[in-house]
């Protein structure tokens, strides 16, 4: 085994042990424990440097103690997210309040129209697709980025198994082909659009250009698919509110204009609950590391 494979192996063992522990606990107890562990361990990790720098880019006017408070609470949310993987089906079935479905999605099958539902890494983003399937019977294709650790990937794929109506594909060339096939058959795609894509377009995000993949907008225009914002908020503990917002008006708009519109929506959601967004991703490219002291 190479050094990386050895590290992945032991990381995988730790993840499986933690997952097993959370699986044994009731959902609220698991979520609370995950939150406490995240809040205790996360701020001490090196990744917090990157997250704090992102916070300073997005909220330069917030005082440093407030930025650190958001950082700490982000780790609590992330700890809850991991713990909640063990109870994903139960949470999606019973703990997500859904609004806007009848107004903005329910008629898609009647009119034989494809749709792309977009969101970001907010609260527990993993419950988005499963909750719409388990509560509303909405089948779809979910696009995800697999973790580098193959053991973690296997574990998360198993946790995401909530029924035959939810298919998964990766962010890849093969994934794009599957998305095209889905849209050609008037299907529904769900994906998160808030991560950096080096070969994308520079789109303003919190006042600074962020390289963004245009693929989901290009596909929406090509197949005349509705482009629908879907917001998820953690209301308390392991309880959530999912809000399906009106589809964007795409007629006569360019890809860049629609990308700016999608990111304005994401920015608004993040501003309202900054502690619920995943600040760990290097969204704005490279920057110098800074001190947490």
N, C-alpha and C positions, 0 to 999 in steps of 0.2 A: 504493500500500500504506500502511496505517496503521502507526504505530510498533509496535503489538503484532504485526501480521502480519509486519513486517520481522524482528522479534526471533524469532518462531516459525520463519521461513524459515531464518535463519542457525543457529538452534539445531538445526533439522532437518538441515541439511547436516553439522553437527558430529556429530550422532548417527549418521547414515548412514555417515560416514567411520569412526567408532569401531566401529560394528557390522561393517563390512567388514573392519577389521583383526582383530577378535576371531574372525570367521568363518574367516579364513586360518590362525589359530593352532590347534594341538591344544587340546582342551577344557581340560586341566589348566593348560596355559600361559596360555590366555585367562582362566580363572578367577583364577589367581594374579596376572596383570597387572591385571585389573580390581580385585582386592582391594587391591593396592598403590596404584593410582591413587585409589581411594576413600578409603583411609586417609590419603593425602597431601593430597588436595584437600578432601575433605568437611568436616573440622573447621574449615577456614578460611572456609567459606561462612556466610552469615547465617542459614541455616536451622538451624545448630547451636544458636543461641540458643533456638529453640523446642524442639528435642529435649532440650536440657539442662534446661529448665524442666520438661518432662514427666517427666524422670528424677527431678527433685527432688520432684515431686508423688508419684510412685510409690514412691520409695525415699528418704524424708527422712532416714532414719537412716544411710544409706551416706555415708562421708566423700567430700568433693569430688573427691579424686584418683580414687576408685573410680568415681564418676559419669562423670568425663572418660574413664576407660579404657573404660567401656561405650560411651560416645559414639563414641570412636575406632574401636572394634571393630564398632559398628553400621555405620559408614561403610565399613569393609572388607567386611562382608557385603553391603552395598548395591552396592558396586562389583563384587563377584562376581556378584550377581544380574543386573546389566546385561550383563556379559560373557557370562554363561551363556545369555542369550536366543539368541545365535548358534548354540548347540549344544543347544537345548531338547529336541529329539527324541532325540538320543543320550543325554542325561542321563536323561530320563524312561524310556527303554527299558532302560538297563543300569546305572544308578548310583543307583537308588532301591530300597532294601530295604523291602518291603511286609509288614506283619504285621496280622492281624485281619480280613483280607478274607473268608476262608471262614467265620469265626465271625459276622460282623456284616453282611455285604453280599451274599454269594454267593447267598443264598436269595431275594432280592428278586424276581427274575423268576419263580421257581417259584411264589411265593405272590401274584404280581401286586400288589405293594405299592410305592407311591411312597416316595421318601426325599429328605431334604434333608441334605447333608453340609456342615457348617460348620467354618470354621477362621479363622485370622488371618494378618496379614502377617508370617509367621515364616520364617526361613531363606530359601529360594527358593520362595515360595508358587506360582510359575508352574508348577512341575512336578507339582502335586497331581493335577489332572485328567488331563493327558497320561500320567502314569505309570500311573494306574489303567486308562486306555484301552489303552495300548500293551502293558502287561504282563498285564492281566486281562480285556481286552475289554469293560470297563465303559463303555457309552456314557452321555452325559449333557449337560446344559445348564450352562455355566459363566457366572456373572454377574460382570461387572467394571465398574469405573468408568473411562471413557476419560480419558486425560490431556488437559489443555487445549490442548496443541499438536497440531494435526491431523496434522502430519508424523510426530510421535512415535507418534500413534495408529496410523497406517498401518503404520509400521515394526513396532510390537509385534504388531499383528494378523497380519502376515505371519509373524513369528517363532512365533506361537502355532498355526500351521497344522500339525497333526500327524496329521490324518486326518478322514474324514467323520463319525466317531462322536462327535466333540467339537464341540458347537455353542456359540456365544457370543452373549450378549446384554448390554446395558448396564443399569446401575442407573437405571431410568427407568419411566415409565408403560407404555411399550411392553414393557420388560423384564418388568414384573409380569404383563402379559397373556401373554407367552410362558412365564413360570413356571407360571401357572395351567394353560395348555394342556399343558405337560409333565407336571404332577402329575395332571391328569385322565386322562392316558394311562399312568399308573403309571411315569412316568419318574423320573430321578434328577437333582437339581440340586446344584451345588456353588457355594458363595459364601463370601466373607470378611465377617465381621460385627463387626470391631473398629474401625470408623471412626465419626466423629461424624455424627449425623443430627439437624438442628435441630428437626424436627417430631416427634421420637421421644419416648421415655419416659426419665426420669432413672433410670439404673441404677447402683448402686454398682460402681465399678471402681477398685481400689487405694484404697478408703476414701473416694472422692470421686465424687459423681454425674457421670455421663457420659451425654449424650443419645444414645439408641440406637434404631435402627429396629426396630419390632416385627414388620415384615412377614413375615420368614421364619418366625417362631414362629406367627403368625396363620395362615399358609398350611399349616404342618405340622398344626395343630389342625383346620383346615377340611377337609383332605383325608386326615386320619388317616395322615400320612406319618411315617416314622421320622425322628427328629432325631438325627443321628449326628455326634459330634465326630471330626475328622480332624486329627491332629497331624503336622507335618513338622519334622524337625530336621536341621541340617547336622552330619554326623558328622566329616568332615574334607574339606578341599578341595571338590571338586565331587561329593561323595558324600553321600547323604541316607538318613534312615530315616523311613518313613511308617507311622504307627500309627493304625489305625482302632479307635476305642474303642466300648464298648457304647452303644447308643442310649439317649437319655434317656427316663425314664418320664414320659409326658405326661398320662396319664389323671388327671382330677380336678384338674389344675394350671392356674393362670391364666397368661396371657401374661407378666405381670410376674415371676411365680415362675420361669418357664422362662428368661426373659431373664437373671435373676440367676444361674441355674444355669449358663447358657452362659458368662457372664462370669467366674464363679468358675473354670471350667475354663481359659479363656483366661489368666486371671491366674496360675494355677499354671504353665502352660507358659512364660509370659514370665518369671516369677521364676526358673525353672530355667536359662533361657538368655536373659537380658535383652539381650545383644548381638545376638541374632538377630531382635529385633522392630524394626519400623519406627517409631521414636520421633518422626518428623518431622510426623506428623499432629496437628493441634490437638484432641486427644481430649477435653479437659476445658474447652473454650471459651477465652475470652480471658484473657490474663494479661499482666502487665508483663514487658517484656524485661529480662534480667539480664546481668551481665558474665561472660565466660568466663575472665577473668584471676584 
